Amino acid sequence: MGSDIAKVGVGYFKFSKGLNSPGKSLKDYIKQIIQEYMKLHEYKIVDIHGSNLLYSESQRDIYYKDNIIAVGDAISCVNPLGGEGIRHAMHSADIVSRFIVIYLDTQEYLFEDYEKEMRKYFGKKWLISEKLRKIVYGQLNNEMIEKGFNYATGFSTNELMDLLFFYKFDRIDNALNNFILNKLKRLFS
Ligand SMILES: Cc1cc2nc3c(=O)[nH]c(=O)nc-3n(C[C@H](O)[C@H](O)[C@H](O)COP(=O)(O)OP(=O)(O)OC[C@H]3O[C@@H](n4cnc5c(N)ncnc54)[C@H](O)[C@@H]3O)c2cc1C
């Protein structure tokens, strides 16, 4: 964004089980962020956009069937914790394009290998992000999230980015060891 333009976003997860209504309209949350957290009282809205994002828990997606091949959001490429999807969608397109070329050149239908490569790419980092997401967005109440943010403000921007988008979970080990990771360990045991 430009120096005087900010993109402000709000989202909420609708889990298949349990109640997690956002409580009030998402627009109200955006207003709250702008006014209370960013402390801006005079601003102009230049664009508004939004949509639903479907994600299959535990990535039970179908990658291919006959002449239909799925990429991007259709195979839950969106990072469950940080919500980043474009880079991973492009990665899936990059991988699958090799197999499409092979198919077009030789008629060899190797999309099983596409699925294998993608599942390897997601690996444990998607699984851990899913579990963390359930805890952070599904189980923490406002006060706990506030505390989490207070803690998070101790992170440098790069460290926060590393956690949300590059799966460097070791950084939270020290501070949230007694809380999130213990819960996580219990989930995995
Ligand atoms: C509000 C919002 C903000 C986001 N912000 C970010 C961000 O800042 N950074 C980031 O990395 N990710 C972000 N994402 C996620 C990101 O947009 C997606 O992960 C990414 O666009 C997935 O790409 P895709 O090609 O798989 O799907 P899409 O971009 O959804 O493309 C699918 C296309 O297929 C078309 N289509 C659907 N059905 C049919 C049909 N039957 N026939 C023909 N065409 C069809 C759709 O119209 C669409 O154009 C955001 C998502 C949302 C909803």
Ligand as a Chemical Component Dictionary entry (heavy atoms), coordinates in Angstrom:
data_LIG
# 
_chem_comp.id                   LIG 
_chem_comp.type                 NON-POLYMER 
_chem_comp.pdbx_formal_charge   0 
_chem_comp.three_letter_code    LIG 
# 
loop_
_chem_comp_atom.comp_id 
_chem_comp_atom.atom_id 
_chem_comp_atom.alt_atom_id 
_chem_comp_atom.type_symbol 
_chem_comp_atom.charge 
_chem_comp_atom.model_Cartn_x 
_chem_comp_atom.model_Cartn_y 
_chem_comp_atom.model_Cartn_z 
_chem_comp_atom.pdbx_ordinal 
LIG C1  C1  C 0 -11.434 -10.959 1.160   1  
LIG C2  C2  C 0 -10.237 -11.792 0.842   2  
LIG C3  C3  C 0 -8.974  -11.244 0.973   3  
LIG C4  C4  C 0 -7.848  -12.007 0.676   4  
LIG N1  N1  N 0 -6.618  -11.436 0.803   5  
LIG C5  C5  C 0 -5.539  -12.149 0.491   6  
LIG C6  C6  C 0 -4.243  -11.558 0.562   7  
LIG O1  O1  O 0 -4.079  -10.395 0.934   8  
LIG N2  N2  N 0 -3.177  -12.321 0.214   9  
LIG C7  C7  C 0 -3.308  -13.618 -0.195  10 
LIG O2  O2  O 0 -2.310  -14.273 -0.513  11 
LIG N3  N3  N 0 -4.533  -14.206 -0.272  12 
LIG C8  C8  C 0 -5.636  -13.506 0.047   13 
LIG N4  N4  N 0 -6.864  -14.084 -0.042  14 
LIG C9  C9  C 0 -6.969  -15.474 -0.529  15 
LIG C10 C10 C 0 -6.790  -15.481 -2.040  16 
LIG O3  O3  O 0 -7.665  -14.534 -2.632  17 
LIG C11 C11 C 0 -7.082  -16.864 -2.605  18 
LIG O4  O4  O 0 -6.412  -17.841 -1.845  19 
LIG C12 C12 C 0 -6.634  -16.944 -4.066  20 
LIG O5  O5  O 0 -7.288  -15.955 -4.827  21 
LIG C13 C13 C 0 -6.939  -18.333 -4.614  22 
LIG O6  O6  O 0 -6.755  -18.332 -6.004  23 
LIG P1  P1  P 0 -7.585  -19.338 -6.890  24 
LIG O7  O7  O 0 -7.106  -19.130 -8.293  25 
LIG O8  O8  O 0 -7.489  -20.714 -6.320  26 
LIG O9  O9  O 0 -9.104  -18.928 -6.732  27 
LIG P2  P2  P 0 -9.818  -17.582 -7.160  28 
LIG O10 O10 O 0 -8.893  -16.409 -7.108  29 
LIG O11 O11 O 0 -11.077 -17.551 -6.344  30 
LIG O12 O12 O 0 -10.160 -17.839 -8.684  31 
LIG C14 C14 C 0 -11.169 -18.722 -9.063  32 
LIG C15 C15 C 0 -11.813 -18.145 -10.310 33 
LIG O13 O13 O 0 -12.691 -19.127 -10.879 34 
LIG C16 C16 C 0 -13.872 -18.481 -11.250 35 
LIG N5  N5  N 0 -14.925 -19.507 -11.273 36 
LIG C17 C17 C 0 -15.552 -20.078 -10.242 37 
LIG N6  N6  N 0 -16.446 -20.992 -10.662 38 
LIG C18 C18 C 0 -16.380 -20.986 -12.012 39 
LIG C19 C19 C 0 -17.049 -21.694 -13.035 40 
LIG N7  N7  N 0 -17.974 -22.625 -12.741 41 
LIG N8  N8  N 0 -16.732 -21.445 -14.312 42 
LIG C20 C20 C 0 -15.763 -20.520 -14.613 43 
LIG N9  N9  N 0 -15.091 -19.815 -13.679 44 
LIG C21 C21 C 0 -15.397 -20.039 -12.409 45 
LIG C22 C22 C 0 -14.099 -17.411 -10.205 46 
LIG O14 O14 O 0 -14.947 -16.395 -10.695 47 
LIG C23 C23 C 0 -12.663 -16.907 -9.998  48 
LIG O15 O15 O 0 -12.327 -15.877 -10.900 49 
LIG C24 C24 C 0 -8.004  -13.355 0.248   50 
LIG C25 C25 C 0 -9.281  -13.898 0.117   51 
LIG C26 C26 C 0 -10.382 -13.142 0.421   52 
LIG C27 C27 C 0 -11.742 -13.749 0.262   53 
# 
loop_
_chem_comp_bond.comp_id 
_chem_comp_bond.atom_id_1 
_chem_comp_bond.atom_id_2 
_chem_comp_bond.value_order 
_chem_comp_bond.pdbx_ordinal 
LIG C1  C2  SING 1  
LIG C2  C3  SING 2  
LIG C2  C26 DOUB 3  
LIG C3  C4  DOUB 4  
LIG C4  N1  SING 5  
LIG C4  C24 SING 6  
LIG N1  C5  DOUB 7  
LIG C5  C6  SING 8  
LIG C5  C8  SING 9  
LIG C6  O1  DOUB 10 
LIG C6  N2  SING 11 
LIG N2  C7  SING 12 
LIG C7  O2  DOUB 13 
LIG C7  N3  SING 14 
LIG N3  C8  DOUB 15 
LIG C8  N4  SING 16 
LIG N4  C9  SING 17 
LIG N4  C24 SING 18 
LIG C9  C10 SING 19 
LIG C10 O3  SING 20 
LIG C10 C11 SING 21 
LIG C11 O4  SING 22 
LIG C11 C12 SING 23 
LIG C12 O5  SING 24 
LIG C12 C13 SING 25 
LIG C13 O6  SING 26 
LIG O6  P1  SING 27 
LIG P1  O7  DOUB 28 
LIG P1  O8  SING 29 
LIG P1  O9  SING 30 
LIG O9  P2  SING 31 
LIG P2  O10 DOUB 32 
LIG P2  O11 SING 33 
LIG P2  O12 SING 34 
LIG O12 C14 SING 35 
LIG C14 C15 SING 36 
LIG C15 O13 SING 37 
LIG C15 C23 SING 38 
LIG O13 C16 SING 39 
LIG C16 N5  SING 40 
LIG C16 C22 SING 41 
LIG N5  C17 SING 42 
LIG N5  C21 SING 43 
LIG C17 N6  DOUB 44 
LIG N6  C18 SING 45 
LIG C18 C19 SING 46 
LIG C18 C21 DOUB 47 
LIG C19 N7  SING 48 
LIG C19 N8  DOUB 49 
LIG N8  C20 SING 50 
LIG C20 N9  DOUB 51 
LIG N9  C21 SING 52 
LIG C22 O14 SING 53 
LIG C22 C23 SING 54 
LIG C23 O15 SING 55 
LIG C24 C25 DOUB 56 
LIG C25 C26 SING 57 
LIG C26 C27 SING 58 
# 
